Amino acid sequence: MSSLTEIAHLLPWFFPVAVTLFGACIGSFLNVCIYRIPKNESIVRPGSHCGCGQSIAWYDNIPVFSWFLLRGRARCCRRPFSFRYPAIELLTAALFLACWVQFSPAKALVGMVLCAIVICAWFIDLDHLIIPDVFTIGGAATGLILSLAVPALHGHSHPLLTVASLQAGRSAMLGLLIGSALVLWIALFAEAILRKEAMGFGDVKYLGALGTFIGWQGAVFSLFGGALLGCVWLAGTYLWKKILGRAPALGLPTTSAAGQPAEITLGVHVPFGPMLGVAALIYFFGAQHWVNAYFENLAFLF
């Protein structure tokens, strides 16, 4: 540990740069997960390959740089590939760096896991309107285990590590139960009123999984903060349509035989997972202090 401290003192840029590069590499792997997991394909084999079936050489698979060096086209067949690939790599790198700069090393590593789950769930939900169980049930199990291993994730510290771990485990379990229960009851009430499914069960499990990382206060904030973000997003889409005369493509599954992108209309299904994830990261990276203080004052009143 002392050697790491000495490196950080002598070369203050070393760890931030290393974490950023690590984040970009993980972002490249997340691109594979986002593409393959909804199709029930292995994320290990085969290796990275073009849509034409040709394997991608390692020098054409360098995160971020390869897309710009190849100008967004495959070397083998010159077919274009989306800018979303380097964008996800850059996003992952930025979030990993933010974790490293803001938190202790142990909490930063857990935060990186949370960011990876949010990014995968975000784009899979945008593309397919689903959040696979590996990120909901698997994410909940991971959050519980990491909470026990790193009690500082929930702000618990105690001279006895066992006591701190149990306190953090309790916070994670409360986040799981309260987060999933909130979404479930809202979904049930909305379904009873609208007489149709109002929210996917994946959102129920997903908010519970987020709650294991950010506690019950974070889960409540993510639910209502996500709803607010959704309203802002829908309002922006509506204004875009009014000003330009057409709705922007939302990245949703096609809803017509003509293959046109889904537009925002009454009754259309839109993904809620991205909103929950973004709100969870807002809480994790800074809003938790005033959110927790708000709930403490609320509890004092009652």
N, C-alpha and C positions, 0 to 999 in steps of 0.2 A: 504493500500500500504506500509505503514511504517513497518507493521508486516512482510510482505513478504521480505522487504529489510533486516530486522533483521535476518530472517531465512537464507537468502542467505549469510549474513555476518558470522553468527555463524556456519552454516552447508553448506559450499560452494559446497559440493557434492550432496546435497539433490535434487535440481531442475534438474541438468543434469541426475541423476539416474531416477527421476520420469518421465522426458520427454522420456528417452530411453525406459522405461517399457511401457509408454503410446504408443510410436511408435510401439513397438512390438505387442501390443494388436490391434492397428489400422491395422497393417500389416496382422494380422490374419483375420480381417474383410475384408481387400482388397482381400485376397485369395478367400473369398466367392463371392465377387463382380466379380472378374475375371472369376470365374467358372460359375456363374449363370446368370449374366446379358446378355451375348450373347445368352443364351438359353431362354431368356424371363421368367426366374424363379424368384420367390420372394427371396430377400436377407434376409428376416426375418424368414419366415416359409417355410418348417420345419427347425428345428435346425440342427446343424452340424451332419452329419451322414456318415457312411462308404459306400463304393460302393455296399456292400452286403445288405444295407438297415438298418443296425443296428445303433441306435443312439450312438453318441460318448459322453462318460461321461466327465464332466468338467475337471477331473484330467488327462484325456488323450488329452485335448485340450488346454494345457498351451503353449503359443507361444514359439517357438524354442525348449524349453526343452523337450516337449513331444516327438518330433520326435527322439531326441537322446536317451531318456529313453526307447522308444519302438523300437529303432534301425530301424526306417523307416518302420515299419510294424504295421498294425492295430491289436489291441488286440483281437477283436472279431473273425476275420477270417484269420489273419496273412497275408493278402495280402499287398504287398508293396505300399507305396505312395511316391510320388516324393520328392526329396530334395528341389525342387523349393519352397515348402511351407515354410520351415524355412528360406530359402534364401530371400524370399520376406519380411518376418517378420524382418529379420536382416537388410535388405536394408532400409526398412521403418524406423526402429529404428535409424539407422545411419544418415539418412537424417533429421529426426526430431531433433536429437541431434545437427546436424550441423546448422540447423535453429536457435535453441535456443542459441547456443554459439555465432553465428555471428551477430544476429540481435536483435533489441529491442523486448520485449515480443509481442507487437501487430503485428509487421511485421513478427515475427517468426511464429505466429499462421497462418497468411495468407500464408506464405511459406510452412507450413505443408499441407495446402489444395492443393497448387500447386503440391507438391511432390506426394500426394495421387492420384491426377488426372493423373499425368505423369506415375506413376507406373501401374495403372489400364489400361490406354490406351496402354502402352508399351506391356504388356503381352497379352492383348486381340488382339492387332494387330498382334503379333507374331503367335498366335494360329489360328486366323480366318481371318486375312487380312481385318478387319473392325475396326472402332472406333465408338462405339455407341454414339447416340445423347446425352445421359446423360452426357458424358464427353466433348462433343464439344459444342452443344447449351447450355446445362446446365452449362458447365464450363465457357462459355463466360458470361452468366448471373451472375454466382457467382463471376467471376473476376470483372465485372463492379460494383456490389454491394460492394464487399470488397474494391475496390479502393476508392469508395466514403467514406466508413467507416474508412479506414486507409490510408490517403493521403501519409504517409511516404513510402508506397509501391512503389510509383513512385518518391520519393525524394522531395515531395512538403511539404512545411511548411509555415504557415501564421498566424499572430495573430488572424485572424478570421477563425475558423474551416470551415465555409461554403465556403470561398474562396479557401482554400486548397483542400477541397473535390471536388469542381468544376474543379480545375486544374488537380487533379488526375483523375477525371472522363473523362476529355478531353484526357489525356494521354492514358487511357484505351481504349477509343473509337477509337483513332487513331491506337492503336495497333491492335484492332479487324479489322478495315477496311483495313489497309495497309497489315497486315499479310495475311488475307484471299484473298485479291486482288492479291497479289504477286503470291501465289500458283495457284490461278485460271487462271491467264493469262499464266503462265508457262505451266500449264496443257493443256490449249487450244492450245497454239503454238505447243507443243510437239505432241498433238493429230493430229493436222493438218499436221505435217511433217511425223509422223509415220503411220498415217491413222488407228489408234486404240487408245483406252484409255490408257494414259500414267501415270495417277495419279488419285487415288480415290478422290471423292468429300469429303470424311471424312477427308482427309489431309487438304483440304481447310478450313473446319470449325475448325479443330483442331488447326491449326496455328493461326487462328483468336482468338480462346479461350486462347491460350498461350499469345497472344499479350495483352490481357486485364490485365494480371498479370505483364508482363515485358515490356510493351510499344512497340512502333513501331520499335525502335532501336533493342530491343531484338528479335522482330519477324523477322526482316531482318537478324540478326545474326543467329537465329535458322534455317532459311531456308538454308543459304549458309554453315553454320557450320554443319548442319545436312547432307547436300550433301557431304561435305568433310568426315564426319564420315562414311557415307555410302560407299564412295570410299575406305576408309581404310579397312572397314569391308569386302567388296567384294574382295579386293586385298589379305587380309589375308586368306579368304576362298579359293581363287585360289591357293595361295602358299601351303596351307594345302593339297589341292588335288594333287598338283604336287609332294609334298614330300612324302605323305602317300599313294598316289594312289587312294584316295577316298575323296569325299566331305563330310564335317561334316553335321550332321542333323541340320537344321536351326530353327526347331520349327515351320515350316510352315505347312499349310494344305497339305495333301498328293496329289500328282498330277498324280498318276498312279493307274491302277486297282489293281496292286500288293501291293499297300499301301506303296510304298517307299517314304521317305522324299523328298521334293523338293530340287533340286540341282540348283546351280547358272549356268544358261545358258542364251544365248541371248533371250530376250523376256519373261523370267519368271518373274512373279510378286513377288516382295519382299516388305516387310513392310517398309514404310518410317516414320511412326509415332514414333517408338522408337528413330530414329535418331533426329527427331525434338524435342522430349522430353528431350533427353540427352543434346542437344545443348542449350535448354532453361534453364536447370538447371545449365549448365556451366556459362551462362550469369548471372543468378540470384545470384549464389554463389561467383562471383568474376570478371567475364570478363566485367561486365557492365561499370566499370570505364574507361577502355581504349577503349571500343567500343563506348561509348558515347562521349569520347574525340575525337575519330576519326571522328565521324559524325559532331561534332562541328567544327573541322578544315576543313572538307569538305565543310560545309555550308559557312564558312568564305571565302573560295576560290572562291565560286560562288556568 
